[in-house]
Each structure stands twice: as structure tokens, then as C-alpha cells.
Amino acid sequence: MSQSVLAVTLGDPAGIGPEIVVKAWAALKDSGPAFVVIGDADALAAASRNGRVDVRPVLAPKDAPAVFAEALPVLDTPLAAPVIAGQPSAAAAPYIIRWIELAVGLALAGEVSGIVTAPIEKAGLYSAGFKFPGHTEFIGELTLSTPQDGARGPIMMLTAKDLRVALVTIHEPLARISSLLTIEKIVNAGLVTAQALARDFGIARPRLAVAGLNPHAGEGGALGGEEIAVVGPAVRALRDLGVDASGPKPSDSLFHEEARATYDAVLCLYHDQALIPVKMLDFWGGVNLTLGLPVVRTSPDHGTAFDIAGRGRARADSLIAAIRLAAAIADRRRVAARLSA
């Protein structure tokens, strides 16, 4: 087992985060990757329905690999009061935010090799001053002052089996998408995605397909002009910058098996255009990945699921896949840094 260690934030402790973290540890304890949980040890212990999981506080992330095979290591940052599964509490909000901040700080300091975030419910965090649509934007803000090579994110990518999709806009109302799309925004998202495919996935010459906004990619302007005015020029600009980009392509014929063989990632223009094909292809095993940051960050591709929290029914497939992907990317970055030193 590698001695590098990931940080896994607990997410909303009233959701399924504690349960899937315990299940992920049970699945990975013998093989790794090793991780340390940032959160409340009592919430983890409560999520162990059979009481057989040894939740063990550690003093630092470096202590986690030595105990990982026999105990679930946690940097215990306790809540002020216990939470009840399925019943989110505003009192937990400052702690949920703090767990994310601690994980990012540890990653920037090199004490963990990457971050995996269990689900949060954003509406419940707003009372504690949270001002971001989600993890992606928050972690982007927390790392904004840290230098990095290449184009800057954060850009959200989702992966499922052989499909990777990156988003130009993320958590925006559909009615606003057209006004938010610019050539510059699409070009930056394309550059971030192409560079991440090379650096984090080891694809020497990434092929990027760019989706259109309108039905039939606008049909020459008959069904909308965004492809002519914005998306097409952005694709040409990406090509001028050396990116193997094609499009704009009609999104209704972009995600079937034969089409997926023609590209390495799709640049999608809005949330559901990207997430629907991912969840259709692999509902349980999709992973959310943040590109264009100086730290590695992944998460499961699902929410807090308060309706089933505490019932032992939550599946950890997506979290396990997120942990494995974070470790693979961190290893690839570590090898690249060593070779370039």
C-alpha cells in the first residue's frame, strides 16, 4: 500500500456521508488507497451499524497509512452537538465548511496528496456565510492565491466508464446560459480540460469535442445563433492554440458508444447537458473531478440523500471510485514532478 494519503471530508454528517465513508474504508482497507477522514469521529462511529469498525483519531495525516488496514483514521474535528441522520442542522454548517478548509490547507501544505469530498447540501450552509454554489467554486476560491502551471480553473469534470465531460457553466439557471457563454469562457474551459487530460490522465494528444447549445447545434442559425457567434469561434480559437478541438456538435448524437470513441472528453455548455449522459451511463459509479487547480479534488457524483441516511442503504460505489481516481491522479502528478525536477 502506498504511503501517500488522501483527505476525505465528511460532508454533511446528517446525510449519507458518514455511512459511505465507513463502507469505502471497509472496501479499501486491505488494498488502499489510504485516506484520513476530516470530520467528527462520533458521527463515523454512529454510522458503523454493526459496531465493528474501529474509528481511530490520529494526530496528523502521515499517521493514517500505518493504521489504515485495521482502523478508520480520522483527524477528529468534533461537532458541538450530535446530529441525527436524515435531519440536517444549521448548527453543523460551520463545521462542514471548516472540514473543507482544513482539507484544502493540508493539500496545499503537501500533507495529503489529494482531497475527496463527501456530499454537502448547500442551502443548509448559507446561514454560516457560505457564498458558493458548491464545492467546486469554494475550493477554487480557497486555492486562488496559490500559483500553478497552465490554465486556471475551477472546471468541473464528470467521469463515468469511458466518458468524460467538462462544463463551461455549472450551477446556473437554464434561462441564463446563453448570456453567460463567451468565447473567452469556452476557450479557457477547453484549455483547462485539454491540459488536465494530458497531465492527470496521461493522454498525450487529447481530443476535445465541443457540444452545441441548441437543437442540431443551431442548424446553421435556424434554431439559434450561439453556435455561429460564440461556440464556433471558440472552437477555432482552441485549434489555433494547439488543442485538437471539434464542434460545435449536436448533443443528441454525441454520447453513444461509437461517438465516445472519437474523443477523449466533451466540453458541455451547461449542467444537465453533461450530467444526464454520465448518470445514464453509470449512475452508481460516476465521479466529479475539479480541473485547473493546484490540488487534486474528486467527489462522488451524488448528493446527501437525507431520505435514506442512517438506514444502511447508501451505496459507496461512487465514493470508492472517487478515492481511486484521486489517488491515481496524485500518483501521476508525483511521478511527473519527480521526472521534471
HUNOR-V772703 format. One record per helix or strand of 3 or more residues. SS is the DSSP state (~ for helix, > for strand). FROM is the first residue (numbers start at 1). LEN is the number of residues. If there is no record, write none. Layout:
# HUNOR-V772703
ss & from & len
SS & FROM & LEN
SS & FROM & LEN
This chain:
# HUNOR-V772703
ss & from & len
> & 6 & 4
~ & 17 & 12
> & 35 & 5
~ & 41 & 7
> & 55 & 3
~ & 61 & 7
> & 72 & 5
~ & 90 & 19
> & 115 & 3
~ & 122 & 7
~ & 135 & 8
> & 155 & 6
> & 163 & 5
~ & 174 & 7
~ & 183 & 19
> & 207 & 5
~ & 215 & 7
~ & 226 & 15
> & 244 & 6
~ & 251 & 3
~ & 257 & 4
> & 265 & 4
~ & 271 & 11
> & 287 & 5
> & 297 & 4
~ & 317 & 24
